[in-house]
Amino acid sequence: MQQAIIGFHLDDEQDWVADLACGHKQHVRHNPPWQNRPWVMTAAGRQEKLGMMLQCKQCEENPSISLN
């Protein structure tokens, strides 16, 4: 299920995590060559991605449960 990014925060290991509209969270690491997301490394890049839709695996697994 697609959910909009509403914010970002760093986890305990200093990896970026997207806060989704459904209340779930999803890592958005820049870890080439496996994950190429250089935009996550700057405040401007993260700001630009607010509202972007991400596939929420937690919503797909339990579509009747949302944290909002």
Distance bins in CASP14 RR format, pairs under 12 A and 6 or more apart:
PFRMAT RR
TARGET T0000
AUTHOR 0000-0000-0000
RMODE 2
METHOD distances of the structure
MODEL  1
1 20 0 0 0 0 1 0 0 0 0 0 0
1 21 0 0 0 0 0 1 0 0 0 0 0
1 22 1 0 0 1 0 0 0 0 0 0 0
1 24 0 0 0 0 1 0 0 0 0 0 0
1 26 0 0 0 0 0 1 0 0 0 0 0
1 53 0 0 0 0 1 0 0 0 0 0 0
1 54 0 0 0 0 1 0 0 0 0 0 0
1 55 1 0 0 1 0 0 0 0 0 0 0
1 56 1 0 1 0 0 0 0 0 0 0 0
1 57 0 0 0 0 1 0 0 0 0 0 0
1 58 0 0 0 0 1 0 0 0 0 0 0
1 59 1 1 0 0 0 0 0 0 0 0 0
1 60 1 0 1 0 0 0 0 0 0 0 0
1 61 0 0 0 0 1 0 0 0 0 0 0
1 62 0 0 0 0 0 1 0 0 0 0 0
1 63 1 0 0 1 0 0 0 0 0 0 0
1 64 0 0 0 0 0 1 0 0 0 0 0
1 65 0 0 0 0 0 1 0 0 0 0 0
1 66 0 0 0 0 1 0 0 0 0 0 0
2 20 0 0 0 0 1 0 0 0 0 0 0
2 21 0 0 0 0 1 0 0 0 0 0 0
2 22 0 0 0 0 1 0 0 0 0 0 0
2 26 0 0 0 0 0 1 0 0 0 0 0
2 51 0 0 0 0 0 1 0 0 0 0 0
2 52 0 0 0 0 1 0 0 0 0 0 0
2 53 1 0 1 0 0 0 0 0 0 0 0
2 54 1 0 0 1 0 0 0 0 0 0 0
2 55 1 0 0 1 0 0 0 0 0 0 0
2 56 1 0 0 1 0 0 0 0 0 0 0
2 57 0 0 0 0 0 1 0 0 0 0 0
2 59 0 0 0 0 1 0 0 0 0 0 0
2 60 0 0 0 0 1 0 0 0 0 0 0
3 18 0 0 0 0 1 0 0 0 0 0 0
3 19 0 0 0 0 1 0 0 0 0 0 0
3 20 1 0 1 0 0 0 0 0 0 0 0
3 21 1 0 1 0 0 0 0 0 0 0 0
3 22 1 0 1 0 0 0 0 0 0 0 0
3 23 0 0 0 0 1 0 0 0 0 0 0
3 24 1 0 0 1 0 0 0 0 0 0 0
3 25 0 0 0 0 0 1 0 0 0 0 0
3 26 0 0 0 0 1 0 0 0 0 0 0
3 51 0 0 0 0 1 0 0 0 0 0 0
3 52 0 0 0 0 1 0 0 0 0 0 0
3 53 1 0 0 1 0 0 0 0 0 0 0
3 54 1 0 0 1 0 0 0 0 0 0 0
3 55 0 0 0 0 1 0 0 0 0 0 0
3 56 1 0 1 0 0 0 0 0 0 0 0
3 57 0 0 0 0 0 1 0 0 0 0 0
3 58 0 0 0 0 1 0 0 0 0 0 0
3 59 1 0 0 1 0 0 0 0 0 0 0
3 60 0 0 0 0 0 1 0 0 0 0 0
3 63 0 0 0 0 0 1 0 0 0 0 0
3 66 0 0 0 0 1 0 0 0 0 0 0
3 67 0 0 0 0 0 1 0 0 0 0 0
3 68 0 0 0 0 0 1 0 0 0 0 0
4 18 0 0 0 0 1 0 0 0 0 0 0
4 19 0 0 0 0 1 0 0 0 0 0 0
4 20 1 0 0 1 0 0 0 0 0 0 0
4 21 1 0 1 0 0 0 0 0 0 0 0
4 22 0 0 0 0 1 0 0 0 0 0 0
4 23 0 0 0 0 0 1 0 0 0 0 0
4 24 0 0 0 0 0 1 0 0 0 0 0
4 26 0 0 0 0 0 1 0 0 0 0 0
4 49 0 0 0 0 0 1 0 0 0 0 0
4 50 0 0 0 0 1 0 0 0 0 0 0
4 51 1 0 1 0 0 0 0 0 0 0 0
4 52 1 0 0 1 0 0 0 0 0 0 0
4 53 1 0 1 0 0 0 0 0 0 0 0
4 54 1 0 0 1 0 0 0 0 0 0 0
4 55 0 0 0 0 0 1 0 0 0 0 0
4 56 0 0 0 0 1 0 0 0 0 0 0
4 59 0 0 0 0 0 1 0 0 0 0 0
4 68 0 0 0 0 0 1 0 0 0 0 0
5 16 0 0 0 0 0 1 0 0 0 0 0
5 17 0 0 0 0 0 1 0 0 0 0 0
5 18 1 0 1 0 0 0 0 0 0 0 0
5 19 1 0 0 1 0 0 0 0 0 0 0
5 20 1 0 0 1 0 0 0 0 0 0 0
5 21 1 0 0 1 0 0 0 0 0 0 0
5 22 0 0 0 0 0 1 0 0 0 0 0
5 23 0 0 0 0 0 1 0 0 0 0 0
5 24 0 0 0 0 0 1 0 0 0 0 0
5 25 0 0 0 0 0 1 0 0 0 0 0
5 26 0 0 0 0 1 0 0 0 0 0 0
5 28 0 0 0 0 1 0 0 0 0 0 0
5 37 0 0 0 0 0 1 0 0 0 0 0
5 39 0 0 0 0 0 1 0 0 0 0 0
5 40 0 0 0 0 0 1 0 0 0 0 0
5 45 0 0 0 0 0 1 0 0 0 0 0
5 46 0 0 0 0 1 0 0 0 0 0 0
5 47 0 0 0 0 0 1 0 0 0 0 0
5 48 0 0 0 0 0 1 0 0 0 0 0
5 49 1 0 1 0 0 0 0 0 0 0 0
5 50 1 0 1 0 0 0 0 0 0 0 0
5 51 1 0 1 0 0 0 0 0 0 0 0
5 52 1 0 1 0 0 0 0 0 0 0 0
5 53 1 0 0 1 0 0 0 0 0 0 0
5 54 1 0 0 1 0 0 0 0 0 0 0
5 55 0 0 0 0 0 1 0 0 0 0 0
5 56 0 0 0 0 0 1 0 0 0 0 0
6 17 0 0 0 0 0 1 0 0 0 0 0
6 18 0 0 0 0 1 0 0 0 0 0 0
6 19 1 0 1 0 0 0 0 0 0 0 0
6 20 1 0 0 1 0 0 0 0 0 0 0
6 21 1 0 1 0 0 0 0 0 0 0 0
6 22 0 0 0 0 1 0 0 0 0 0 0
6 23 0 0 0 0 1 0 0 0 0 0 0
6 24 0 0 0 0 0 1 0 0 0 0 0
6 25 0 0 0 0 0 1 0 0 0 0 0
6 26 0 0 0 0 0 1 0 0 0 0 0
6 46 0 0 0 0 0 1 0 0 0 0 0
6 49 0 0 0 0 0 1 0 0 0 0 0
6 50 1 0 0 1 0 0 0 0 0 0 0
6 51 1 0 0 1 0 0 0 0 0 0 0
6 52 0 0 0 0 0 1 0 0 0 0 0
6 53 0 0 0 0 0 1 0 0 0 0 0
6 54 0 0 0 0 0 1 0 0 0 0 0
6 67 0 0 0 0 0 1 0 0 0 0 0
6 68 0 0 0 0 0 1 0 0 0 0 0
7 16 0 0 0 0 0 1 0 0 0 0 0
7 17 0 0 0 0 1 0 0 0 0 0 0
7 18 1 0 0 1 0 0 0 0 0 0 0
7 19 1 0 1 0 0 0 0 0 0 0 0
7 20 0 0 0 0 1 0 0 0 0 0 0
7 21 0 0 0 0 1 0 0 0 0 0 0
7 23 0 0 0 0 0 1 0 0 0 0 0
7 25 0 0 0 0 1 0 0 0 0 0 0
7 26 0 0 0 0 0 1 0 0 0 0 0
7 28 0 0 0 0 0 1 0 0 0 0 0
7 40 0 0 0 0 0 1 0 0 0 0 0
7 43 0 0 0 0 0 1 0 0 0 0 0
7 46 1 0 0 1 0 0 0 0 0 0 0
7 47 0 0 0 0 1 0 0 0 0 0 0
7 49 0 0 0 0 1 0 0 0 0 0 0
7 50 1 0 0 1 0 0 0 0 0 0 0
7 51 0 0 0 0 1 0 0 0 0 0 0
7 52 0 0 0 0 0 1 0 0 0 0 0
7 54 0 0 0 0 0 1 0 0 0 0 0
8 15 0 0 0 0 0 1 0 0 0 0 0
8 16 1 0 1 0 0 0 0 0 0 0 0
8 17 1 0 0 1 0 0 0 0 0 0 0
8 18 1 0 1 0 0 0 0 0 0 0 0
8 19 1 0 0 1 0 0 0 0 0 0 0
8 20 0 0 0 0 0 1 0 0 0 0 0
8 25 0 0 0 0 1 0 0 0 0 0 0
8 26 0 0 0 0 0 1 0 0 0 0 0
8 27 0 0 0 0 0 1 0 0 0 0 0
8 28 1 0 0 1 0 0 0 0 0 0 0
8 29 0 0 0 0 0 1 0 0 0 0 0
8 37 0 0 0 0 0 1 0 0 0 0 0
8 39 0 0 0 0 0 1 0 0 0 0 0
8 40 1 0 0 1 0 0 0 0 0 0 0
8 41 0 0 0 0 0 1 0 0 0 0 0
8 42 0 0 0 0 0 1 0 0 0 0 0
8 43 0 0 0 0 1 0 0 0 0 0 0
8 45 0 0 0 0 1 0 0 0 0 0 0
8 46 1 0 1 0 0 0 0 0 0 0 0
8 47 0 0 0 0 1 0 0 0 0 0 0
8 48 0 0 0 0 0 1 0 0 0 0 0
8 49 0 0 0 0 1 0 0 0 0 0 0
8 50 0 0 0 0 1 0 0 0 0 0 0
8 51 0 0 0 0 0 1 0 0 0 0 0
8 52 0 0 0 0 0 1 0 0 0 0 0
8 54 0 0 0 0 0 1 0 0 0 0 0
9 15 0 0 0 0 0 1 0 0 0 0 0
9 16 1 0 0 1 0 0 0 0 0 0 0
9 17 1 0 1 0 0 0 0 0 0 0 0
9 18 0 0 0 0 1 0 0 0 0 0 0
9 19 1 0 0 1 0 0 0 0 0 0 0
9 20 0 0 0 0 0 1 0 0 0 0 0
9 25 0 0 0 0 1 0 0 0 0 0 0
9 26 0 0 0 0 0 1 0 0 0 0 0
9 27 0 0 0 0 0 1 0 0 0 0 0
9 28 0 0 0 0 0 1 0 0 0 0 0
9 40 0 0 0 0 0 1 0 0 0 0 0
9 46 0 0 0 0 0 1 0 0 0 0 0
10 16 1 0 0 1 0 0 0 0 0 0 0
10 17 1 0 0 1 0 0 0 0 0 0 0
10 18 0 0 0 0 0 1 0 0 0 0 0
10 19 0 0 0 0 0 1 0 0 0 0 0
10 25 0 0 0 0 0 1 0 0 0 0 0
10 27 0 0 0 0 0 1 0 0 0 0 0
10 28 0 0 0 0 0 1 0 0 0 0 0
10 29 0 0 0 0 0 1 0 0 0 0 0
10 40 0 0 0 0 0 1 0 0 0 0 0
10 41 0 0 0 0 0 1 0 0 0 0 0
10 46 0 0 0 0 0 1 0 0 0 0 0
11 17 1 0 1 0 0 0 0 0 0 0 0
11 18 0 0 0 0 0 1 0 0 0 0 0
11 19 0 0 0 0 0 1 0 0 0 0 0
11 25 0 0 0 0 1 0 0 0 0 0 0
11 26 0 0 0 0 0 1 0 0 0 0 0
11 27 1 0 0 1 0 0 0 0 0 0 0
11 28 0 0 0 0 0 1 0 0 0 0 0
11 29 0 0 0 0 1 0 0 0 0 0 0
13 27 0 0 0 0 1 0 0 0 0 0 0
13 29 0 0 0 0 1 0 0 0 0 0 0
13 31 0 0 0 0 0 1 0 0 0 0 0
14 27 0 0 0 0 0 1 0 0 0 0 0
14 29 0 0 0 0 0 1 0 0 0 0 0
14 30 0 0 0 0 0 1 0 0 0 0 0
14 40 0 0 0 0 0 1 0 0 0 0 0
14 41 0 0 0 0 0 1 0 0 0 0 0
15 25 0 0 0 0 0 1 0 0 0 0 0
15 26 0 0 0 0 0 1 0 0 0 0 0
15 27 1 0 1 0 0 0 0 0 0 0 0
15 28 0 0 0 0 1 0 0 0 0 0 0
15 29 1 0 1 0 0 0 0 0 0 0 0
15 30 0 0 0 0 1 0 0 0 0 0 0
15 31 0 0 0 0 1 0 0 0 0 0 0
15 35 0 0 0 0 0 1 0 0 0 0 0
15 37 0 0 0 0 0 1 0 0 0 0 0
15 40 0 0 0 0 1 0 0 0 0 0 0
15 41 0 0 0 0 0 1 0 0 0 0 0
16 25 0 0 0 0 0 1 0 0 0 0 0
16 26 0 0 0 0 1 0 0 0 0 0 0
16 27 1 0 0 1 0 0 0 0 0 0 0
16 28 1 0 1 0 0 0 0 0 0 0 0
16 29 1 0 0 1 0 0 0 0 0 0 0
16 30 1 0 0 1 0 0 0 0 0 0 0
16 31 0 0 0 0 0 1 0 0 0 0 0
16 35 0 0 0 0 0 1 0 0 0 0 0
16 37 0 0 0 0 1 0 0 0 0 0 0
16 38 0 0 0 0 0 1 0 0 0 0 0
16 39 0 0 0 0 1 0 0 0 0 0 0
16 40 1 0 1 0 0 0 0 0 0 0 0
16 41 0 0 0 0 1 0 0 0 0 0 0
16 42 0 0 0 0 0 1 0 0 0 0 0
16 43 0 0 0 0 0 1 0 0 0 0 0
16 45 0 0 0 0 0 1 0 0 0 0 0
16 46 1 0 0 1 0 0 0 0 0 0 0
16 49 0 0 0 0 0 1 0 0 0 0 0
17 23 0 0 0 0 0 1 0 0 0 0 0
17 24 0 0 0 0 0 1 0 0 0 0 0
17 25 1 0 1 0 0 0 0 0 0 0 0
17 26 1 0 0 1 0 0 0 0 0 0 0
17 27 1 0 1 0 0 0 0 0 0 0 0
17 28 1 0 0 1 0 0 0 0 0 0 0
17 29 0 0 0 0 1 0 0 0 0 0 0
17 40 0 0 0 0 1 0 0 0 0 0 0
17 46 0 0 0 0 0 1 0 0 0 0 0
17 54 0 0 0 0 0 1 0 0 0 0 0
18 24 0 0 0 0 1 0 0 0 0 0 0
18 25 1 0 0 1 0 0 0 0 0 0 0
18 26 1 0 1 0 0 0 0 0 0 0 0
18 27 1 0 0 1 0 0 0 0 0 0 0
18 28 1 0 1 0 0 0 0 0 0 0 0
18 29 0 0 0 0 0 1 0 0 0 0 0
18 37 0 0 0 0 0 1 0 0 0 0 0
18 39 0 0 0 0 0 1 0 0 0 0 0
18 40 0 0 0 0 1 0 0 0 0 0 0
18 46 0 0 0 0 1 0 0 0 0 0 0
18 49 1 0 0 1 0 0 0 0 0 0 0
18 50 0 0 0 0 1 0 0 0 0 0 0
18 51 0 0 0 0 1 0 0 0 0 0 0
18 52 0 0 0 0 1 0 0 0 0 0 0
18 53 0 0 0 0 0 1 0 0 0 0 0
18 54 1 0 0 1 0 0 0 0 0 0 0
18 55 0 0 0 0 0 1 0 0 0 0 0
18 56 0 0 0 0 1 0 0 0 0 0 0
19 25 1 0 1 0 0 0 0 0 0 0 0
19 26 0 0 0 0 1 0 0 0 0 0 0
19 27 0 0 0 0 0 1 0 0 0 0 0
19 28 0 0 0 0 0 1 0 0 0 0 0
19 46 0 0 0 0 0 1 0 0 0 0 0
19 49 0 0 0 0 0 1 0 0 0 0 0
19 50 0 0 0 0 1 0 0 0 0 0 0
19 51 0 0 0 0 0 1 0 0 0 0 0
19 54 0 0 0 0 0 1 0 0 0 0 0
19 56 0 0 0 0 0 1 0 0 0 0 0
19 67 0 0 0 0 0 1 0 0 0 0 0
19 68 0 0 0 0 0 1 0 0 0 0 0
20 26 1 0 0 1 0 0 0 0 0 0 0
20 27 0 0 0 0 0 1 0 0 0 0 0
20 28 0 0 0 0 0 1 0 0 0 0 0
20 49 0 0 0 0 0 1 0 0 0 0 0
20 50 0 0 0 0 0 1 0 0 0 0 0
20 51 0 0 0 0 1 0 0 0 0 0 0
20 52 0 0 0 0 0 1 0 0 0 0 0
20 53 0 0 0 0 1 0 0 0 0 0 0
20 54 1 0 0 1 0 0 0 0 0 0 0
20 55 0 0 0 0 1 0 0 0 0 0 0
20 56 1 0 1 0 0 0 0 0 0 0 0
20 57 0 0 0 0 0 1 0 0 0 0 0
20 58 0 0 0 0 1 0 0 0 0 0 0
20 59 0 0 0 0 1 0 0 0 0 0 0
20 66 0 0 0 0 1 0 0 0 0 0 0
20 67 0 0 0 0 1 0 0 0 0 0 0
20 68 0 0 0 0 1 0 0 0 0 0 0
21 50 0 0 0 0 0 1 0 0 0 0 0
21 51 0 0 0 0 1 0 0 0 0 0 0
21 52 0 0 0 0 0 1 0 0 0 0 0
21 53 0 0 0 0 1 0 0 0 0 0 0
21 54 0 0 0 0 1 0 0 0 0 0 0
21 56 0 0 0 0 1 0 0 0 0 0 0
21 59 0 0 0 0 1 0 0 0 0 0 0
21 66 0 0 0 0 1 0 0 0 0 0 0
21 67 0 0 0 0 1 0 0 0 0 0 0
21 68 1 0 0 1 0 0 0 0 0 0 0
22 53 0 0 0 0 0 1 0 0 0 0 0
22 54 0 0 0 0 0 1 0 0 0 0 0
22 55 0 0 0 0 0 1 0 0 0 0 0
22 56 1 0 1 0 0 0 0 0 0 0 0
22 57 0 0 0 0 0 1 0 0 0 0 0
22 58 1 0 0 1 0 0 0 0 0 0 0
22 59 1 0 1 0 0 0 0 0 0 0 0
22 60 0 0 0 0 0 1 0 0 0 0 0
22 62 0 0 0 0 0 1 0 0 0 0 0
22 63 0 0 0 0 0 1 0 0 0 0 0
22 64 0 0 0 0 0 1 0 0 0 0 0
22 65 0 0 0 0 1 0 0 0 0 0 0
22 66 1 0 1 0 0 0 0 0 0 0 0
22 67 1 0 0 1 0 0 0 0 0 0 0
22 68 1 0 0 1 0 0 0 0 0 0 0
23 54 0 0 0 0 0 1 0 0 0 0 0
23 56 0 0 0 0 1 0 0 0 0 0 0
23 58 0 0 0 0 1 0 0 0 0 0 0
23 59 0 0 0 0 1 0 0 0 0 0 0
23 65 0 0 0 0 0 1 0 0 0 0 0
23 66 1 0 0 1 0 0 0 0 0 0 0
23 67 1 1 0 0 0 0 0 0 0 0 0
23 68 1 0 1 0 0 0 0 0 0 0 0
24 54 0 0 0 0 1 0 0 0 0 0 0
24 55 0 0 0 0 0 1 0 0 0 0 0
24 56 1 0 1 0 0 0 0 0 0 0 0
24 57 0 0 0 0 1 0 0 0 0 0 0
24 58 1 0 1 0 0 0 0 0 0 0 0
24 59 1 0 0 1 0 0 0 0 0 0 0
24 60 0 0 0 0 0 1 0 0 0 0 0
24 61 0 0 0 0 0 1 0 0 0 0 0
24 62 0 0 0 0 0 1 0 0 0 0 0
24 65 0 0 0 0 1 0 0 0 0 0 0
24 66 1 0 0 1 0 0 0 0 0 0 0
24 67 1 0 0 1 0 0 0 0 0 0 0
24 68 0 0 0 0 1 0 0 0 0 0 0
25 54 0 0 0 0 0 1 0 0 0 0 0
25 56 0 0 0 0 1 0 0 0 0 0 0
25 57 0 0 0 0 0 1 0 0 0 0 0
25 58 0 0 0 0 1 0 0 0 0 0 0
25 59 0 0 0 0 0 1 0 0 0 0 0
25 67 0 0 0 0 1 0 0 0 0 0 0
26 35 0 0 0 0 0 1 0 0 0 0 0
26 37 0 0 0 0 0 1 0 0 0 0 0
26 40 0 0 0 0 0 1 0 0 0 0 0
26 52 0 0 0 0 0 1 0 0 0 0 0
26 53 0 0 0 0 0 1 0 0 0 0 0
26 54 1 0 1 0 0 0 0 0 0 0 0
26 55 0 0 0 0 1 0 0 0 0 0 0
26 56 1 0 0 1 0 0 0 0 0 0 0
26 57 1 0 0 1 0 0 0 0 0 0 0
26 58 0 0 0 0 1 0 0 0 0 0 0
26 59 0 0 0 0 0 1 0 0 0 0 0
26 60 0 0 0 0 0 1 0 0 0 0 0
27 34 0 0 0 0 0 1 0 0 0 0 0
27 35 0 0 0 0 1 0 0 0 0 0 0
27 37 0 0 0 0 1 0 0 0 0 0 0
27 40 0 0 0 0 1 0 0 0 0 0 0
27 54 0 0 0 0 0 1 0 0 0 0 0
27 57 0 0 0 0 0 1 0 0 0 0 0
28 35 0 0 0 0 1 0 0 0 0 0 0
28 36 0 0 0 0 0 1 0 0 0 0 0
28 37 1 0 1 0 0 0 0 0 0 0 0
28 38 0 0 0 0 0 1 0 0 0 0 0
28 39 0 0 0 0 1 0 0 0 0 0 0
28 40 1 0 1 0 0 0 0 0 0 0 0
28 41 0 0 0 0 0 1 0 0 0 0 0
28 45 0 0 0 0 0 1 0 0 0 0 0
28 46 0 0 0 0 1 0 0 0 0 0 0
28 49 0 0 0 0 1 0 0 0 0 0 0
28 50 0 0 0 0 0 1 0 0 0 0 0
28 52 0 0 0 0 1 0 0 0 0 0 0
28 54 1 0 0 1 0 0 0 0 0 0 0
28 55 0 0 0 0 0 1 0 0 0 0 0
29 35 1 0 1 0 0 0 0 0 0 0 0
29 36 0 0 0 0 1 0 0 0 0 0 0
29 37 1 0 0 1 0 0 0 0 0 0 0
29 38 0 0 0 0 0 1 0 0 0 0 0
29 39 0 0 0 0 0 1 0 0 0 0 0
29 40 1 0 0 1 0 0 0 0 0 0 0
29 41 0 0 0 0 0 1 0 0 0 0 0
30 36 1 0 0 1 0 0 0 0 0 0 0
30 37 1 0 1 0 0 0 0 0 0 0 0
30 38 1 0 1 0 0 0 0 0 0 0 0
30 39 1 0 0 1 0 0 0 0 0 0 0
30 40 1 0 1 0 0 0 0 0 0 0 0
30 41 1 0 1 0 0 0 0 0 0 0 0
30 42 0 0 0 0 0 1 0 0 0 0 0
30 45 0 0 0 0 0 1 0 0 0 0 0
30 46 0 0 0 0 0 1 0 0 0 0 0
31 37 0 0 0 0 1 0 0 0 0 0 0
31 38 0 0 0 0 0 1 0 0 0 0 0
31 40 0 0 0 0 1 0 0 0 0 0 0
31 41 0 0 0 0 0 1 0 0 0 0 0
32 38 0 0 0 0 1 0 0 0 0 0 0
32 40 0 0 0 0 0 1 0 0 0 0 0
32 41 0 0 0 0 0 1 0 0 0 0 0
35 41 0 0 0 0 0 1 0 0 0 0 0
37 45 0 0 0 0 1 0 0 0 0 0 0
37 46 0 0 0 0 1 0 0 0 0 0 0
37 48 0 0 0 0 0 1 0 0 0 0 0
37 49 0 0 0 0 1 0 0 0 0 0 0
37 52 0 0 0 0 0 1 0 0 0 0 0
37 54 0 0 0 0 0 1 0 0 0 0 0
38 44 0 0 0 0 0 1 0 0 0 0 0
38 45 0 0 0 0 1 0 0 0 0 0 0
38 46 0 0 0 0 0 1 0 0 0 0 0
38 48 0 0 0 0 0 1 0 0 0 0 0
38 49 0 0 0 0 0 1 0 0 0 0 0
39 45 1 0 1 0 0 0 0 0 0 0 0
39 46 1 0 0 1 0 0 0 0 0 0 0
39 47 0 0 0 0 1 0 0 0 0 0 0
39 48 1 0 0 1 0 0 0 0 0 0 0
39 49 1 0 0 1 0 0 0 0 0 0 0
39 50 0 0 0 0 0 1 0 0 0 0 0
39 52 0 0 0 0 1 0 0 0 0 0 0
40 46 1 0 0 1 0 0 0 0 0 0 0
40 47 0 0 0 0 0 1 0 0 0 0 0
40 48 0 0 0 0 0 1 0 0 0 0 0
40 49 1 0 0 1 0 0 0 0 0 0 0
40 52 0 0 0 0 0 1 0 0 0 0 0
41 49 0 0 0 0 0 1 0 0 0 0 0
42 48 0 0 0 0 1 0 0 0 0 0 0
42 49 0 0 0 0 0 1 0 0 0 0 0
43 49 0 0 0 0 0 1 0 0 0 0 0
43 50 0 0 0 0 0 1 0 0 0 0 0
44 50 0 0 0 0 0 1 0 0 0 0 0
45 52 0 0 0 0 0 1 0 0 0 0 0
46 52 0 0 0 0 0 1 0 0 0 0 0
53 59 0 0 0 0 0 1 0 0 0 0 0
54 60 0 0 0 0 0 1 0 0 0 0 0
55 61 0 0 0 0 0 1 0 0 0 0 0
56 62 0 0 0 0 0 1 0 0 0 0 0
56 63 0 0 0 0 1 0 0 0 0 0 0
56 65 0 0 0 0 0 1 0 0 0 0 0
56 66 0 0 0 0 1 0 0 0 0 0 0
56 67 0 0 0 0 0 1 0 0 0 0 0
57 63 0 0 0 0 0 1 0 0 0 0 0
58 64 0 0 0 0 0 1 0 0 0 0 0
58 65 0 0 0 0 1 0 0 0 0 0 0
58 66 0 0 0 0 1 0 0 0 0 0 0
58 67 0 0 0 0 1 0 0 0 0 0 0
59 65 1 0 0 1 0 0 0 0 0 0 0
59 66 1 0 0 1 0 0 0 0 0 0 0
59 67 0 0 0 0 1 0 0 0 0 0 0
59 68 0 0 0 0 0 1 0 0 0 0 0
60 66 0 0 0 0 0 1 0 0 0 0 0
END
